[in-house]
Amino acid sequence: MIKYLEKEIDFQKEIEKENILVDFYADWCGPCRMQSDILLELDKQKNIDILKVNIDKFPEIASKYQITSIPTLLFFKNNNIKNKEIGVRNLEELLELTE
């Protein structure tokens, strides 16, 4: 399920889930739009929570996780970062990232 972060306070609650892929993006970012299409495919193929975090709306979260390029994907497992990828990733790479 793909969800957009609405309130900063909800971020911590979301990453405490067993497995969640966080996509740091911006509306003006062309590669981020490409990554969004691939995330839709991932969502169809795999039962995983995907949280989209707009860095323009939540710069404090982006700063905390040292997000300097977008798109950046963080895969959290039980509140810990298991994998981090910067740049557009294809479906096969996303499937590996979220193992």
PyMOL commands that set and color helices and strands:
alter all, ss='L'
color gray80, all
select helices_A, chain A and resi 10-15+30-45+59-64+91-97
alter helices_A, ss='H'
color red, helices_A
select strands_A, chain A and resi 2-4+19-25+49-54+72-77+80-86
alter strands_A, ss='S'
color yellow, strands_A
deselect
rebuild
show_as cartoon
